[in-house]
Amino acid sequence: GRVVIDGAGKNGKGIWMPIFPFGAHLTPLADVPFQPWTRKLYDERLAHQMEPHARCKASGGVRQIQTPYGVEIVELPELQRIYIFDIGGPHSYRVVYMDGRSHPLIAEPSPYGHSIGWWDGDTLVVDTVGYNEGFWVDRRGLAGTDKLHTMERFTRKVRETINYEITIDDPGAYTRPFS
């Protein structure tokens, strides 16, 4: 009755690989509404390239989807959860609660935050809050604060392709939300 988000393999298993150029920005850098401190931090990160993911630290935000090793998405309807496994680097995962719950009033800060999801037609929508500040939002060094709120949309248009969209809303780091 609806799209299956699991892998593209014949048995529904498999890894989703990013197809944008490795390390590319998801939005042109000129469109990122940096606050002065986050622009300075971004420039410093470009200079030293000590990205947490490359040192096997958990990846939050869009960085998890940007891994060159791909992610595996496993839906367990009986548990009302989706797991997104980070295949390379940290070998970690995040949980997307699909049971209709809302976010806790105080989420335990982590690189993956607290994710709730729902289906909007054939699109999986994932709403996440409760991030900590110990990860890079993307591979190139975008910063995030504990105010970071992301909305992701995974739409499987054809068997081997998922369209991915993210909106980043972090008033602690940026002057406005951006996608």
N, C-alpha and C positions, 0 to 999 in steps of 0.2 A: 503493500500500500504506500510505501515511500522509499526514497533513495536509501541505499546502504552506504555508509561512510567508510566501512572497513577497507582493507587493501584491494588492489586491482587484480590480484591473482585469481585463478579459477576457483579456488576454495575460499575466497573472500579474505585471504591473508596477503600481506605484502607491505612494502615500505613505500611511503609517499616521498618522492624526492623533489627538492626545489628545482624549478627550471629557469629562474631568473639567473643572470650571471652571478657566480659565486662572489659574495661580498657586496653585491649591488645594493643600492638604497631602494627602499620600497616607495619612496617619494623623492622628488628632486630636493637636494639639500637646501636650495633657495626657498623651498616651501615649508621648511621646518621652522616653526615659530619659537626659536630659542629664547630663553631669558639670557641675560649676559653671562651669568655664571655657568649655565649649561653649555653655551657656545665655547667658553674657555675650556671647560672640562672635555668637551668633544675634541677640540684641537689637541689637547694634551694626550688624549687616548690615541689619536691618530699617530702621534709622534712615538709613543712607546709600545703600542700594540700588545699589551699584556691582558688580553681579553680573558675573562673568567672561564668561558666555555672551553677555550683551548687548553686550560689547565684543569679540565675535568670538573668544573663547578657547574651546578645546575643552571640552566638557561631559562629566563623568564621572557614574557612578552613575545614578540615576533621572533626573537632569536632562536627559540626552540624550533620554529618552522624553517629557519634559514640554515639549519645544520646541513653540511654537505653529505652526511650519511643518511639523511632522511628521518622520518618519524613513522611510527606505526600507530594507527588509530584503531582501538578495539572497543566496540560497543557491547555492553553486557546488559541487555534489556531487563533480565531478571533481577539485577542489582540496581537498575535505574542509574547506571553510571557509564561514562565513556572514559577510557584511559588513553592518554597520548604519551607514547613511549619515545624517549630521546635515544635513538639507536647508537649514535657516536658520542665520544667524549664522556659525559658524566653518567651515561647509562641510567638515567633516572626517568621519572614520569610525573605527570600531573593528572589529577582526578577532576572530571567535570560531572557534577551532580545533576542528574536529569529528573529528579523526583519532585520538582516544583518548589523546593525550598528557596528561601531568600538567603542573602549573605548574612553572616552573623554580625551583630552590632560591632564587635571588635574581632577582626580576623587575625589569626596568628600570622605575623609577617613571614613571608618566604619568597624565594625566587619565582615560584609558580603562582603564588597568591591563592585565593579561594575562588574557584570557578563554578558557576552554575550555567546550565544550558537548556535549550529548548529547540524544537523544530519549528521553523517558519516556512511551511511548505516543504520544499526539497533542500532547504538551507539549514545547517546546524549553526545556531547562534550561541556564542560562548561569551559570557559576561564575567570579568575577573577584577577583583579588588584584593587588597591585603598583600601587595607586593612589599618586599624589603628593598633596600637600596644597594644590595651586594651583587647585582648583575648588570649587564649591558642590555638595554631594550632591543637593540639590533646588533648585527655583526660589526658594524662600523663604529659603534661607541655612543649611541644615544643614551642619555642618562634617564633615570626614573627616580622618583621619590616615593615615600609611603602614601602619597596622594594619587598615585597612578591608578587609572581605571581604564581597562581595555575592553573593547567589543570586537569580537572576531566573527567572521561569517565564512563558513566552509560550504561551498556549493559544488556538488558533483554534477557536472554537465554531461560528461561522457565517461565511459568505463575507466579510462586511465588518466583523467584530469579532474582535479579539484581546484576551483577558483577560490582564492584566499584574499580576504579583505580584512583590514584591522583599522580601528579608530583608537587613537591614543589621546587620552584626556588626563593631563597631569598639571594642575595649576601650580604645583611646586616647582616644575621644571620648564614649562612652556607657557606662552602667553595666550594660547587658545588650543582647542582640540584640533587634531589633524589626522588624515587617513592616508 
